[in-house]
Amino acid sequence: MAPSAMTRGNQWTKSLSDVQPVSYWLDDPGKPHPEPALTGAETCDLLVVGGGYSGLWTALLAKERDPGREVVLVEGREVGWAASGRNGGFCAASLTHGLANGLARWPDEIGRLEELGARNLDEIEATVARYSLDCDFERTGEIDVATEPHQASELRDWHEELERAGLADGIEFLDTDAVREQVDSPTFLAGLYDRRGVAMLHPAKLVWGLKEACLRLGVRVYEHTPALQLKAYAAGMAVRTPYGSVRARRVALGTNIFPNLVKRVRSYTVPVYDYAMMTEPLTADQLASVGWRNRQGLGDSANQFHYFRLSADNRILWGGYDAIYPYGGRVRAEYDDRPETYAKLAEHFFTCFPQLEGVRFTHAWGGAIDTCSRFSAFFGTAHQGKVAYAAGYTGLGVGATRFGADVMLDLLAGERTERTELDMVRRKPLPFPPEPFAWTGIALTKWSLAQADARGGRRNLWLRTMDRLGLGFDS
């Protein structure tokens, strides 16, 4: 290794010398105590399984729709301990994992989907205000940045396509000078600025605030209470837990990447492990060297992309790039920590922001994303409509889970609504194949995406075939 490369490597390694392998968001002295586990028998109108965003939004909206409804929520560990407390805190209006994915899959519905997504984000902001949720909510928008010439051309072409389709409202193309005026990195060549479609927030504080709001409305919350078995019982359903059981008229499943109690749903998702790091707070001079006065979220335009944002105390969260699928789709705690990915991310961070040389990382962590083959959530019912589920948010669930909660409640009520009539809601993605085909296909796709990034965005035969079939793999 050349001395200059050795020096740079030492710099990246030094930045990780004090890092803690834990989610920055969950490492908070204000973290609430968990509710007691369920012991004995419970009965209710609606049982919600899962204490992440999906389950908490479902419980909250159920009580808002009908304050007299008896709602019970069970969580296998503590609310928000999994993806909801480990994500980047990007709360997007998009229900379709971005406008490009939505336009490609549901061109006839995209206007309606965009309208519903914008309304959903507005309602999240209103909920934050109504319940005084202390979650650092900032409606700052997001910039997709180009770091290669072909990406800059693609962003410009995409903006022109959006303008022709009448979908560019609030979206602005930024040339090199304009994007670097917003956030200064020598790697930034262009940007696409969505000024209203994304909010930044503290993801764990949102979970904890939703839990407190649910409790205030009378939801009975039980933590450290995994749901072990689901079966029909009289006119309703019964769920067995380690120390008790719940009988309910209706059940909403918000377990996402964890094994669904409706077994036929399990093949539609695979776990993809994503990793992120958080710096120490920037000094005033360090922050000034970067700019970032408007505090937008950012993401680069590569297939293997990074996402990054400022926290309330001016730390930089830096995540993404690696997307790790474990053979067999296993979800295990040991996958939450991956030092080799942290070293890679540190190198990329200082390439993006060389002016921040000397900054240390304080936290580094990972977690599983519930990925499906169309990248955006799917929905359904089981047991003659007494059970509903939503899953497959593929890393963009901070905002979309609220919409998914409304869909589940509509389905459980047997109502035809503007949501349930959507083709996106009525149809499911293709399931993933069994092993070893899933692992082989995902590995080939990851290799092909990396090759495309290295070859000016040119997609090989495998990726072009996946595009034609509407399949993919993404972080």
N, C-alpha and C positions, 0 to 999 in steps of 0.2 A: 504494500500500500504506500503510495506517495506521501511525503510528509504533510502536504497541504490537506490531503484527504484524511490522514490520521488526525490532524488538528480539528478538522470539522467534525469528525466522528466523536472525538473527545468532548467537543462542545455539546453535541446532541446528548451524549451519555450523561454528562454532568448535569444537564437540565432535568434529568430524571432521578437524581441521587436521593432526593427526599420524598419521592412520590409515594402516596398511599393507594393501595389497590382497592378503592372503594368509591362509589358514586359521590361526587361532590354534593349533589342535590340531597342525598339521603344522610350525609354527614353533617347534620344540622342540630344544634342544641335545642331548637324549638320543635323537634320532632315529637308528635303526640304519643302518649302511651297507647298501646293496642287495647282494643276492647276484649273482654273475656271470651274464651272459647264456649261454644254451645255444649251444654250438658243436658241430656234429657230430650224430651219431645217438644217440637214447636209446630204450630199451624199458622198459615197465613194465606192471603189472597195471591201474592206474588213472591216467589223466591228468586233472588238474583244470585247467581254463582259467579264469583270473581270480584275482587276488590281493587281492580285497576280502573282506568278511565271508563272502559266500556260498562262495567257493572255499576260504578258509582253514578254515572250519568243516567243509567236506566232506572236506578232506584230513585234518584232525585226527580226525574221527569215523571215517573209513575205517581209520586206523591203530589207533584204540581198538577197533574191532570185530574187526580182524584184524591184529595186529602184524606178521605175516609178509608182508603185502601190500606190493608195491612201488608207491609212490605218487610221482608227479611233478607238480609244480605250476608252471605258466608264467604270468607276469604281463607285460603289454605295457609297463608303465613300472615303477613301484615299488609295492610292496604298500601299499594304503590311500590312494593319492594322489587317488583320485576320491571318490565319495560316502562311502565308509567313513571317510575322514579329514576330512570336511567337514560332517558332520551335527551335530545338536544334542546328541547323547549321551543321548537318551531311549531306554532299553532296556525296551520294553513287553512284557508277557505276551501281549497280543492278537496273534492270528495273522490277524485279519480287518480290520485298520485301524480298530479300535475296535469296541465291543460293538454300537453302533447299526447299523453296516454289516453286521456278521456276523448280527445278528438279522433284518435285513431280507432278506438273501440266503439264509441257511441256517437258518431257524427250527427245523427238525427236528434239526439237528446242533449248535446253538449251545452246548448244555450240554457236549457232548463237546469242541468246539473250545476252549471256555473252560478245560476241565480240561487238555487237552493244552498250551494256552498257558501255564497256570500251572506245569505240570510243566517245560516248556521253560525258563522263566525261572529256576526253582529249579536246573535243571541248568547253566545259564549261571553262576549264582552259585557252584555247586559246582566248576565248571571253573576259575573265577577263583581259588578257594582251592586246588584240587589242583595247579595249575601255578604258583601264586604270581604271577599276572598283576597287575602294578602298573598298574592302570587306573582308580584312584579310584572303584571301584564302591561305590555307596551305595543301599541299598534304601529310598528316601525316599518313594516314591509320587508322585502327580501330582494337581494340582487343575485342573479345567476351570472357568474363571471367567466370569461374566456381566458384561458392561459396558453392557448396555442392558436396560431393563425386560422386554422380550419374551424376552430370553435367560434372565433369572432365572426367569420363569414356565416356560419350556421345560425348564430344568434340574430344577426341582421336579417337573414332570409326568413327566419321564424317570425320575427316581429312584423315583417312585411306580410307574411301569410296571415297572421292574426288580424292585421289591419284590414285586409281584403275580406276576411270572414266576419268582421265586426266584433272581434273578441279582444281588442287591444286596449279597451278602456282602462286607464290607470296604469298601463304598462309602457315603459319608456326605454328606448334603446340608448345606451351610453357608449360613446367612443372611448378611446384610451384615456384622453385627458379628462373626460367627464367621469369615468368610473374611478380613476385615481384621485379625483377631487373628493369623491365620497369616502373611499378607503384606499390608502396608498400602499400598493405592493408593486414591486418591479415586475411581477409575473402577470399582472392584470392587463389585458389587451382590449377588452370590451365588456359590456355588461347589459343585462336586461333587468330593469328595476320595476318590480311589482310593488307599487306604493301602498296599497291598501289590503292586499290579499293574504298577508301573513302577520301574525303578532308574535312577539317574543314573551316568554314567561318562565317562571321557576316551576318545573314540572312536578316536583315532589310537593311543593306548597299548594299547587292546584289540587293534587290528590287529597292532601290533608284538609284543605278547605271544603272540598266536596263532601268528604266524610263528615265534617262538622255540620255542614248544611243538612245532610241526610239525617243525622241524629236529631237536629233541632226540629225537623219535620216529622219525627216519629218513626223513622226507619230503625229496625232492630238489627244492629251490626254485630256479627260474631267473627273475630279473627282467630288465627291458628285453628281453623275449622275446615279442613279439606272436604270437599264433596266426593264421596267414594263410589256411589252407585245411584243410578237414576232408574226408576221403574214406575209403571202405572199403578195407581192406588185409588180404587173407587172411581169417583168422577174427576179426580185430579192426578197429581204425581207425588211420589215420595222420593226423598234424597237421604241416603244414609251418610252419616259422618262418624268420626272415630268414637265419640262419646254420646251420640244421640241421633236424631233424625228430624227432618222437616217434611210436613205434608202441606202441599200448596195446590191451589187451583191452577196456577200457571207458573212456568219456570222460564227465566231468561238466562242464557248461558253466555257469559262474557269472559271465557277462559283463554281465548285467543290461542297462543302457541302451545299451551298445556293441553294434554290429551282431552279431547272433547268427550263429554258423557254420552253424546250420540256418536257411536263408533264410526258410522259411515262418513262422517264429516272429516275424520282425521287425515285422510289422504289428500285433502285439498290444501294443506299447509305444510311447510317445512320450516325448521328453525334456522335462521341465518344470524350468526353472531357478529355484532357490530361493536366498535370500540371508540372510546372518546377520552380526552384528557382535558384537564383544566389548569390554567396557569395560576400563579400567584397574582394578586391585584397589581395592575399596572400603575406606575407612578404617573403624575401629571405630564412629565416630559415624555415618557414612553407612549402614553396615549396620544399626545400631540404629534409624535413622529408618525403615527399611523393614520391620524385623522379620525374617521369613524364618528363624527359628531352626531350623525343621525341614527346611530345604533341599530342599523338594519342587520338582519340575518344575512349570511352569505353562503353560497355553495358554488363550487366550480363545475364546469360543464363536461368533464371527462366521464367516461363510463365508470371508471373507478374514481369516484368523486369524494371530495371533502366537504364538510359543512362546518361553519364556524360562526360564532356570535359572542357578544359581550354579555356578561352577567351584570346584575345590579351594582356589584362592587367593582366593576371594571376588570374582571378577569376575562380571559379569552378561552372559550370552549372550542376545542379543535378535535373533530372526529371524522369517522368514515374511512374510505379507501378500501381497507380489507373487509371482505364479507366472507365469513368462514362458515361453511356447512359441514357439520360433523357427520361422518358416515352413520347411516341408520336413523338420522334425524333425532339423535338423543339430545335432551335438554339436561345439562349437568352443571353444577356449581363451578367445577374446575375450569369450564370454558369461559367463565366470566373474567378471567385474568389472563392476559397474553403479552408478556414482555416484549417478544419480538415485534409485535404490531406497534407497541408504544415507541420502540426505538425508530421504527419506520415513520410513524406519525411525527415524532420530534424532528427528524430530518426534513420532512416536508414543511413543517411549521416554519423552521428557520430559513428555508428556501423562499417561502412566501413572504416572511417578514424578517429580513436580515437586520433591520434596524432594531430588532428586539433581542439581539444577542445578549446573553446573560440572564434572561428571564428563566425562572424555574417553573416546573410543573409540580403541583401539589397533590393532584388526584388523577388516577387513571382507572378505567373500568370498562366492562363490557356487559352485554346482555343480548338475549335472543329476540329477534324480530319474527313475527308471524307472517311469513312470505307466502303468497299464492301466485299462480302462474299468470294472472292478469294484473298484479301489483296493487289492486284496490279491493276493498272489502266485498265479501259476498254474504248472503243472508239466506235463511230458510227456517222451516218448522219441522217438527217431528211429533209423534204421538198424537195424531189427529188435531194438530194445531195447539196443543197444550204446552208445547215447548218451542221456544224460538232461540236462534243463535245468530251471531255475527262474528266474523273473523277475517283474517287475511289483509289487514291494513298495510302491511309491508312497509313499516317505518314511517307512515304519515298518518298516525292515528290520534295525535293529540287533539286535533279539532274534529276529525271525521268520526270519532267514536261517539260524539254527541248525536250526530245524524244517525249513526247505527243504532243507538239506543232508541231513538224515535221510531225507526223502522221496526225493531223488535216489538215495541209496544203496540204499534199498528197491527203487526201480524198476529200478536196474541189476542188482540181485540177483534180480529176477523174483519178489520175495516179496509175498504178500498180507499186509499189516499193518493195524493200526488206522489208520495214516496213509493208506495207499494206498486204503483202502476209503471214505474221505471223499468226499462229492460235491464238496467244494471242490477236492480233488486230481484227481478224475476228469474234471471239466468245465473248460472254458476260458472266459474272458470273450469278449465280442464284439471283433473287431479294429477298429482305427481305419480310417476310409476314406482313400483317397488324397487328395492335394492337388488342388484347393484346398479340398476339403470338410472336411478335418481342421482346417485353420487357421480356416476360417469358423465351424465348429461350436464349436471351443474358444473363439474370440473372443466369440461370442454367449453362450456359457455363462458366461465370466468377467464380461461386462457384466451379465448377468442376476443373478449372485451378488452383485455390488456393489449393484445395485438392491435386491435383497432385504435386504441389510444396512441400506440407507438407509430402507427402508419397513417397519420393524418385523418383518422376517423373512418378509413375504409373498412367495411364490414365483410368478413369472409363468407364462404358458402354456408357454413353452419349458422351464423347469425342471420343471414338473409332468409334461410329456411325457417328459423325460429320467428322472424318478423312476419313471414307469410302465414304462419300458423297461429300468430297472436300469442306466442309463448315467450318467456324470458326469465331472467334471474337478475335481481337488483337488490341494492342495499339501501 
